[in-house]
Amino acid sequence: ELGAILSRVFEQNSPAWRRFAEEAASLHPSGGTVELLDVAAGVGEPGVTIARQLPHFRVTLTDAEPDVVSAAKERSAGLPNVTACRLAEATSLDFAADAQFDVVTVSYGIMYFDDKAAFVDEMFRVLKPGGALLVTY
């Protein structure tokens, strides 16, 4: 059953997602608004964990699969700092402006892309100068 599988995945990976939140917090300790993009977020991690732990982060979740974007919307309901759950292809994000985000996170997403250079290039396109890219392979 999908619910049982997802519960197990969350249980096994929650320490890693909390570590993403700790790292993001250490990069922006002032408490000012921080724009974070979670790419290939699946059902919303680590973005949902970050949103829960860091209310001064405005989190945008993206994934290329409609079903998981719907699940991310459900999981992030009630979190006012999750500003969007969007369907988006990671190698060609549909953000018109460059340099929009202070932090970009990718948890276990990069391994799915054949053209990893295009993937990383796109992450840096939307990242503000001096921003942070937090990635697990």
C-alpha positions in Angstrom: 0.0 0.0 0.0 1.3 3.4 -1.0 0.5 5.0 2.4 2.6 2.4 4.3 5.4 2.8 1.8 5.4 6.6 2.1 5.3 6.4 5.9 8.3 4.2 5.9 10.2 6.5 3.5 9.4 9.5 5.7 10.5 7.6 8.8 13.8 6.5 7.2 14.7 9.9 5.6 13.4 12.4 8.2 16.9 12.8 9.8 18.3 13.8 6.4 15.4 16.3 5.8 15.9 17.8 9.3 19.6 18.2 8.4 18.6 20.1 5.3 16.6 22.5 7.5 19.5 22.9 9.9 21.9 23.7 7.1 19.5 26.1 5.5 19.0 27.8 8.9 22.7 28.1 9.4 23.0 29.9 6.1 20.3 32.4 7.0 20.3 32.9 10.7 19.0 36.5 10.7 15.4 35.5 10.5 14.6 37.7 7.4 12.5 36.2 4.7 14.3 33.6 2.7 13.1 32.3 -0.6 13.6 28.5 -1.0 13.0 26.3 -4.0 12.7 22.6 -3.5 13.3 20.9 -6.9 12.2 17.3 -7.6 10.4 17.5 -4.3 8.3 14.5 -4.7 5.6 14.6 -2.1 7.3 17.7 -0.6 10.5 16.8 1.1 12.7 18.4 2.3 10.6 21.5 1.7 7.8 20.6 4.0 10.2 19.9 6.9 12.0 23.2 6.2 8.7 25.1 6.2 7.7 23.5 9.5 11.0 24.3 11.2 11.8 27.7 9.6 8.7 29.9 9.3 10.7 32.8 7.9 11.4 30.6 4.8 9.0 31.0 1.9 9.0 27.5 0.2 8.2 26.6 -3.4 7.9 22.9 -4.1 8.3 21.6 -7.7 8.2 18.2 -9.3 7.6 16.8 -12.8 5.0 14.3 -11.8 1.4 15.5 -11.3 0.4 12.8 -8.8 3.3 13.7 -6.4 2.6 17.5 -6.8 -0.9 16.8 -5.7 0.4 14.8 -2.7 2.8 17.7 -1.9 -0.1 20.1 -1.9 -2.0 17.9 0.6 1.1 17.5 2.8 1.8 21.2 2.9 -1.8 22.3 3.4 -1.9 24.6 6.4 1.7 25.7 6.1 1.3 29.4 5.2 5.0 29.7 4.2 4.6 27.0 1.5 3.7 29.5 -1.2 3.4 27.1 -4.2 3.4 23.5 -5.3 4.1 23.5 -9.0 4.4 21.1 -11.8 7.9 21.8 -13.3 10.6 20.0 -15.2 13.8 20.4 -13.3 16.0 21.0 -16.4 13.8 23.8 -17.7 12.1 25.4 -14.8 9.3 27.8 -15.8 10.5 30.7 -13.6 10.8 33.7 -16.0 13.3 35.6 -13.8 16.8 34.4 -13.0 18.2 34.6 -9.5 14.9 34.3 -7.6 15.9 32.0 -4.7 18.2 32.3 -1.8 18.4 28.5 -1.3 17.7 25.6 -3.7 17.3 22.1 -2.3 17.3 18.8 -4.2 17.0 15.6 -2.1 17.6 12.4 -4.0 16.5 14.0 -7.3 19.6 14.5 -9.4 20.2 10.8 -9.9 17.1 10.7 -12.1 18.4 13.0 -14.8 20.5 11.9 -17.7 21.9 15.4 -18.3 23.1 16.3 -14.9 25.0 19.4 -16.2 21.7 20.9 -17.5 20.1 20.1 -14.2 22.8 21.9 -12.2 22.9 24.8 -14.7 19.2 25.3 -14.2 19.5 25.3 -10.4 22.2 28.0 -10.6 20.1 30.0 -13.0 17.3 30.4 -10.5 19.7 30.8 -7.5 20.6 34.3 -6.3 24.3 35.2 -6.4 25.8 34.0 -3.1 22.8 31.6 -2.6 23.1 28.0 -1.5 22.5 24.8 -3.4 21.9 21.9 -1.0 21.9 18.6 -2.8 21.9 14.9 -2.1 22.6 12.7 -5.0 
